[in-house]
Amino acid sequence: MRISHWLIAAAVIINGLLSKPGGTVHIWVGWVAMAVLFIRFGWGFLGPKEARFSSFLPDPRAAVSHLLSLLRGRPREYSSHNPAGAMMVYALWLALAVVIATGLIMTDAKSPVTISEERAAVASGDWSVLVGKDGEDDEGHSEGAGEIVKGVHETAANFMLILAFIHVAGVVAESVALRRNLVRPMIKGPPR
């Protein structure tokens, strides 16, 4: 669970803030994020109790109640995610799934290797790899649909960055309220 958390965090930072959109690194990182997300979903059914989805089901009422107790300085401790954290996890996963799905649509689900090969062909003068059908862009999408998908992709990616910022702020607030470093176990593992 910790590994998937940090790999997804790295992917969000790299693709959201550092890599060139649509570039080779951006596409590779997207594919890695997709693989990590699939593995994490499997772990949510087969992993240890704390990692299972059943341990932190989304509950908006409980999340609001938890946030109010946090504001009062008396949050309850949980063995897995607290209710607000659970809501954040599901929101981040949903945003990530939308970003990945729209990224796959924009690239026709071509692997990064295939895309690199096509770009190399274009660089060498073979433009035939870019020929689309009438009324379609270079990736085979209708021009209007391609812009909509791109807009959804960018909006979901920006939303995910906002959620990540709120997530970090929530971890800091919870750490202060509980007088316990919640980041350390996410790096070193649970205390033994």
N, C-alpha and C positions, 0 to 999 in steps of 0.2 A: 504494500500500500504506500509506504514512504517513497519507494523508488518511482512508482507511477506518478505520485504527487509532484516530485521534483522534476521528472522528465516532462510532464505537462507544463509545469511552471516555466521551465527552460524553453519549451516550444512556444509558449505564449509570448515570452519576452523576445525570443529571437525573431519570430514571424511578425509579432505586433509592433516591435520597436526597432529591430536591427536589420533584418534582411530586406532585399529588394522584392516588393510584391511581384509574384509571377516568376521570379528568378529561380535558378536551380536550387540554391540553398533553401529558399522558401518552400518549394515543392517537396524536397527531401524531408524537411522538418515536418511538413504536413502529413506525409506518409508515415513517419515515425510516430507522430501524435495519434494518427488513426490506429496504428498497431497497439500502442500503449492503451488507448481507450478501449479497444476490443478486449485486451488482456484484463484490464481493470474490471470490465463488465463481467467477464468470466469469474474473476476473483470475488466479485460481489455475490456470486451464487455458491462458489465452492471454497472460498477462503475461510480464515478463522472468523469466529463470531463477531469480533469488532469490525471486520472488513465487510461483512455481509450487509446487503441492502436492508434486510429485515431489522438490523440493529439501529438504523437511522432513517426511518421512513419520513418523508416530508410531512410536516404537520404545521400549517401556518399559525394556528392558535397557540400551539406550544412554542413556536418561534417568537411570536410577539410577547408571550408571557416570559420567556427567557430573556429577551431584550430588556423588558421592564425590570426584571430582577437584576440584570446587569447594571442598569442605570441607578438602581437603588444600592448597588455595591454588594449584593448578596446572591450572586448566581450559584446555581446548583452545579455540582461536578458530574460529569458523565463519563462512562468507560469508553464510549465511542464519541461520535460527533454530538454536540449539543443541538437542540432543535433549530436554532438559527443557523448553525454551521451546516446542518443537514440540508436545509433549504438552499444555502449557498452552493453546496456541492452539486445538488441537482440542477440548479440554475447554470452553474459553470459547465457541467457536462452537456446540458442541452445547447448552450451557446456554442460549445466546442463541436458538438455533433453537427450543428447547422453550418459552422465554418468549414468543417471537413466535407460535408455533403456538397455544399456549393462550390468548394474548391475542386472536388472531383468532377462536378458538372462542367465547370469552366475549362478543365483540362481533358475532358472526355475520358476521365479515369485512366489516362495514360500514365504509365509509370515514369518516375523521374529519369530513368535510363532512356526510355523511348523519346521523351521530350528533349533530352540532351542530344540524342542522335539526330532528331529532326532539326534542332538548332545548328548542329554541326553541318548538316546537309545544306541548310540555307547559307551558312557562312562560307561554304565551299562553292556556292553558286547554284545549287539545286533547289529551286523554289517550288518544285512540283509537290513537295510535302505540304505546302500551305494552300493548295488549291481546294476550295470548298465548293459545295453545290450552289446553284443560283440562290441569292437571297440569304446566304449564310455567311457567317464570319469564318475566320481561319480555322476555328475548332468545330465547325459544323452546326453552330447554333444560329437561330434567326437573330438578326441584329438586336431587335427589341428585347427578346428573351435574355440574350447575353448580358445586356445592360442591367436588367432586373436582377439576374442572378449575381452579377458583380456587386450591385448595390446591397443586396441581402448579405452577401459575404462580408463586405466592408462594415456594414452596420453591426452584424453579429460579432465580428472581430473587435470592433470598438466597444461594444457592450461588454464583451468578455474582459477587456482591459479595465473597464470601470468596475466590474464585479471583482476582479482580482485586487484592485486597490481597496475596495470595501472589505474584502476578505482579510487582507493584511491588517487593515485598521481594526477589524473585529478581533483578530488574534491578539493584537497588542492590547486592546481594551480588556479582553478576557484574561490575558496574562496578568495585567495590573490588578484586576478585580479579585482574581484567585490567588494573587501573590505567588505565582508559579510560572516558570518559563515554559510556555506551550510549544515553542519552536524546538527546544533541545531534544525532546523525544522524537520529533519528526526528522532530526538529523542523526542522532545516536541510537535511537530505538528506546523502548520502554526501560525504566530503571529496573535493575535486577537485584 
